[in-house]
Amino acid sequence: MRRPGQNWRRLSIPLLGACLLAALPVGSAVAVPPDPVPHTHETVHAAHRAGRAAPDKAADHAVRLQALLGQHSVLAADVMRSRIRGDDDFVQAADAALGKNTDAMTDLMDQLFGEDMVGTFGPLWAEHVVELVAYASAVAARDDAAREQAREELIEYEGELSKFLAGLSQGRLAPDAAHHALGMHVDHLTKQTDAYAAGDYLAADRTYREGYQHLYDLGLVLADSLLPAADRPALREPVWRLRSQLGKLLAEHVVLVEDVTRAAVTNTPDFDAAARSINANTRDLTAAMDTLFGTAAARQFQRIWGDHVEQLVAYSAATAAKDETRRQRARSALAKYEQDMAVFLNQATGGRMTRPELAQAFAGHDEMLLEHADAYAARDYPTAHDIAYRTYEHGFDLARELADAFGETVAARLPRGGAQTGYGGLAAGGR
């Protein structure tokens, strides 16, 4: 990733030695043929293929919990940063998006655990959101007394909510472990705010990513601790774990593209740090592809995906500059990427996902990100946040489709009995 308009050497994206997915038997390199795939730029969600069995509600709820927790982390960080910048228009739209996430979280808890649980969880969660914003406002105002008061309130919240969750788990979640996890969440958000206010954007963005990943992973811990015993085995199914991890990476990709888009549109000093973050996410996605399909295939994915990210940012910069020629050039390049990615994944999955289906899904993904860039450049922040919210959710639709296809592909390559011997730990930290 480079700043649009500068002749920087593109940052290399080496393969990671340690993957997010546990080691699996891998196949030969995937050769990508050059033939194009016809498609449109319609905004669509990944299509669910006909004949698929009904989804497992417990597993769906667990992914939803992870998604909402991860989204809370980045939305809260965005609100806190906007307080530091003094961008009142952005603050209002970001506050609304964070409120929407809080409502969705409360609704999910109601579905999972009933009104009695929500009666305690809802106020505690809402209060911690209020105190996070108060902390950022105090940092922006350089009011050390108010900052310390907000910090004390957050510590009190950590203790109350951790005791409540531990009690709800009936002993499966230790109070100290819950307290530590929630304390880390608050530390991530306050530290990234402090770093952002100090102009240390590399540290701020590094902590931004850590906060998202930590809270997303905490969703699995909570689901495994709070769901009924009969529902928990679904969370250990290999394809579910792959779906969870792909959702984590693809949703983070959306968040980080939108972050670097905002920096490109406004030409702010945090662009370089945002570019490093999206490159790091690309490395993680590439590592996952390496584990599943081998190094040669991963390198092909890296090249195609990296070009896609660059064109999204190029479009944002062209939009800010009101350069229609460059905008259309970026659109054309994205159309080619969508075809290339469709061909690559069709080949990688042995045809388990069709080229038109894949091209349509990625075209929809790109179209939403371009619409976000247009709205942000126009300073229509409510629309930009609404699109960002939908695009984040689309990442999980796509992850489900890919996980099913990837899982079937890997399973087909394993020797007889492989599901028991080598296919049970798709995600790091699998139990």
N, C-alpha and C positions, 0 to 999 in steps of 0.2 A: 504494500500500500504506500502510495506517495501522495503528497499534496497536489491536487489537480493544477496543471499549468506549470509545474516545475519539472525539470529534467532530472529527477532523482533516479538512481538505480533502484529497481524494484527490490524490496526486502525479500531475501530468500526465506522459504518456508520449509526447513528441514523436517524430515520425519522424526517423530518422537520415539525414543526407545521404549518409554513406558506408555502403554495405551490405557485408555479409560475402560476398555473391554478386556476381560481376561483372555489369555491366549487360547486360540482355537486352531484346529487344523485348517490350513489355508490351501486354496487351489492355485492353479497356474495363473499367469498374468492374463488380464483381460484385454484383448485387442479391440480397439474401437474402430469400426469401419467408418468410412467417410460419408456414407449416404445420408442425406438430410431427412428430417422428419417434419411433415407439414403440421402446423398448429396455428392457433389464434392467441391473441393477448387477452382473452376474456379473464376476468377476475373470478377464479373458481377455487373451491376447496378440493383437496385430493379426493377423487371419487372412490366410493366404497364398492368393491366389485360384487356383482350379483352372486348370490348363493353363499355368502359368508355367514358363519354362525353368529348368533346374537352375542354382543360383547359381554364379558364378565363384569357385572356391575361393581363388585368390590375392587377389581383391578382398575377399572375406569375411574372410580372415586379416588383411588390412591394416586394415580397419575394426575388427576385434577387437583388434589391437595398439593402435590409437589409443584405443579405449574403455578398455582395461585401464590404459594409461599415464595417461589423464585421471583414471580412478577412483583409481589409486594416489595421485595428487597430493592429491585431496580427502580420502581416507581417512587418509593420513599427516598432513595438516593437522588433521583431527579428533582423531586420537590425540594429537598434540602439544598441541592446545588443552585436551584433557581432562586432560593432565598439569598444565597451568597451573592449571586449576580445582581439581585435587585430587579429581576425581570418580572414585573407584576402580572403582565398578561399571560406569560408562560406559567407562573405560579398558579393562577386560577385554573387553567386547563389541567395542569399536573395534579392539583388537589382533587379535581373532579375524577380523574382517572384513578387516583389512589383510593378515593371513596368508593368507586365502583368495585375495585378489587376487594376492599374491606367488606362490602355488602355480599359479594360472591363468596368470600371466605366464610362469612357467618351463615349464609344459606347452605353451603356444603356441610358445615358442622351440624346444622339442624337436620339435614338429611341423614347424616351418619349416626348422630348421637342423640338427637331429640332436643326439645325445647328447654329442658332443664339444664343441659350442658350449655346451650347457646346463651341462656340467661346469665351465666357467669362469664363465659368466654367473650361474648360480644363486647361488653363494656371494658373488659381488660384490654382487649386488642385495640379497640378504638382509642382508649386512653394512651396506649403506648405510641400510636400514630401521632396524637396531639403533642406528646412530649418530644418526639423526634423533630417535629416541625419547630417546636419551641426552642429546642437546642440549636437548630440551624439559624433561627432568627437571632438568638443571642450571640452566636458566633459572628453573624453579619454585622450586628450592632456593637461588637466588641464589648459586650456586657458580661464580664466574668461571673458576676453574682447570679445572673439569670441562667447562664450556661451551667453553672454548678447545680442550681436548683433543678433544672431540667434533667441533669444527669442523675441526681438523687431520686427523682421521680421514676426515671427509667429503671434504676436498680430495684426500687420497690416493686415495680411492675414485673420485673424478671422473677422475683421471688414468689409473688402471688400466682402468676400464671404457671410457673414450673410446679408448684405444689398442687395446683388444680389438675394439671395434665397427668402428673404422676399418680394422683389419687384415682383419676378416671381409668388409668391403665391396669388397676388392680395388681400392682406389684411388678408389671413387666417393664416399666420405665422408672428408673431410680430418680428420686427428686434431685440429687446432686448432678446427675447427668443432664436432666432437663434444664436445670438452672445454668449449667455450664454452656449448653447449646444456645439458650436464649441470650445469655450474656455475650457470647461470641457474635450473635446477630446484631445486637446493639453496638458492640465495639466496632464491627465492620462499618456500620452506618455513621457512627460519630467520627471514626478515624478518617474515613474517606471525605467527610465534610471538612474536618480540620485541614487535611492535605489540600483539598480543593481551594479552600480559603487562603491558604499559604502560597498558592500557585504551583504546588508540587503535583502536577497533573499525572505524572507517571505513577506516583504512589497512590493517588486518588483512584485512578482507573484500575490499578492492580487490586486494590481493596474492593472496588466496585464489583469486579469479577468474583473475587473470593466470597463476598457477601452473597451474591446470587447463587453460587455453587453450594455454599454451606446451607443456606435455607432451603434450597431445592432438595438436597440430600436429607435434610431434617424431615421433610415430608414423608419419606419412606420410613424413617424411624418411628414417626408418630403413627403412621398407618399400621405398621407392624405391631405397635404397642397397643393401639386403641381399638382396632377392628376385632370383631368376634373371631374366636379360634378357627371356626370353619372357613372363614374368608382369607385368612393369612397365607395359606399355601399358594394361592394364586400369585402372590408377590414374589415367589421364588421360581416361577416358571421362566425358562430361559428367554423365550420370545418376549414375555412381558418385561423382563429386565432390559433387554435390548431396546424395546420400545421406550422405556423410561429414559435410558441414557441418550438415545437419539433425540428424543424430545427435548432433553436438557440442552444438548448441543445446538439443535436447530433453532430453538427459542432464543438461546443466548445469541446466536448469529443475528437474529432479527433485532434484538435489543442493541447489539453493538453496531450493526449497520445504521440503525436510526441515530445512534449517538454520533457516529462519525459523519453522518449526513448533516446533522445539525451543525457540527463544527465546520464542515465544508461550506454550507450555505452562508454561515455568518462569519467565516474566516477567523475563528477564535483561536487563541493560543493553545487550546487543549487538543487541536487536531492531531498532532504527532502522537500523543499518548493514546487517543482514540484509535488511530491507525494501528498502533502496536497491539492493542487489545483485540481488534478484529483479526489481525494476523495470528494471534495466539489461538483464537477460536478455530481458525482454519487449520492450524497445526493439529489441534485436537480431533477435528473431523477427519483429517487425513490419517491420523494414527488409527482411528477406528476402522477406516477403510483398509489400512494396511493389515490389521488383525483379521479382518473378515475375508479379504480377497487377495492379499499379497502386496509386496512392495511395488511391483510394476503397475498394478492397477491403481494403487494409492497415488503414485506419481501422476498418472493420467488425471485422476480426480483432482489432485492439488492444482494442476495447471488450469483445468476447466473452471473449478470453483474460484480460484484466485482471480481469473479474468472477470468472472461474474461480479465479484466484490468491487473490483476496480471500476467497472462500468457503472455500477450503481452510484459510486461516489462521483465519477465524472459527470453523470447526469445531474446530480445535485449541484455541483459547481457551475455547470452550464445553465441550470435553472436560475441560480442566484445572479449570474452574469447576464441573464436574458438573451442567451446565445442559442437560437433555435437550431442552427446547423449542428452545433455540438450535442445538443439534446437528442436530435434525431440520429446522429451517429452513434450515441450511446445506446439508444433503443435498438438500432440495427444489430449492434454487437451483442446485446442481451438476447435478441431473437436467435442469433447463431449459438450462443451459449446454451439456451434452452434445448435446442436441437441436439447439440453435442452431449449434454448431460443425459438427455433421454436415451440416446443411442448407447452411451456408456453404461447406464444402469440397467437397461434392457439386456445388454450383453452380460453384465456382471451377474444378474439374477437368472440367467438362463431363460429369459423370456417370461419370467413370472410376473413382470410388470410390462405392459405394452408401451411402445414408444409414444403413441398419441396420448395415452393416459399420463405418462410422465411429463411430456412436453406441456400438456395443459396444466398440470399441477405446478410446475416451476414457472410457467408464464403467469399464473395467478399470483404466486408468491412475489415475483418481480413487479407485477403491476401494482400491487398494494404498496410496495416499498417506493415505487415512483410516485404514486398518489400521495404518500406521506411527505416525500420531498417537495412536491408541488404545494401542498397545504402549508408546510413549514416555511417555505420561501415566501409565501403570501402572508405569513404571520397569522394564519388561521389556525391557532393552536388547538382549539377544541376539536376541529376536524382531524388535525394531525394526530392527536392522541386517540381519537376514536379509531382511526385507521391502524395506528400502532397496536392498539388492543386487539383488533381483529387479526392482524398479521401474526401476532404472538400466538394466538389460539390456532391459527392455520398451521403453524409449525408442528403442533402436536397431531393434527390430522395427517400431515405428511409423514410424521414419524411412525404412526400406526401402520400406514401402508408399506413404508420401507421396512419396518421391523418384520412384518409378516413375510415379505418377499425375501429379505436377507436371511431370516431364520430358516425358511424352507430350503433355501439354497445351501446354506452351511450344513443343515441336517442331511441333505441328499448326498453330501460328499463324505460324511462320516461313515466309518465301518459299522457293521451290525453291532448294536449295543452301545454305539457312540453317545446316544442321548443320556445314558447313565454314566459314561466314563469321561466324556470330554466336553459336554454341551451344557453343563449346569451352571457355569459361572460367567455368563456373558458380560456382566457388569462388575467393575472393580468394587471390592467390598461385599461381594455376594456372600450370603450366609448359607 
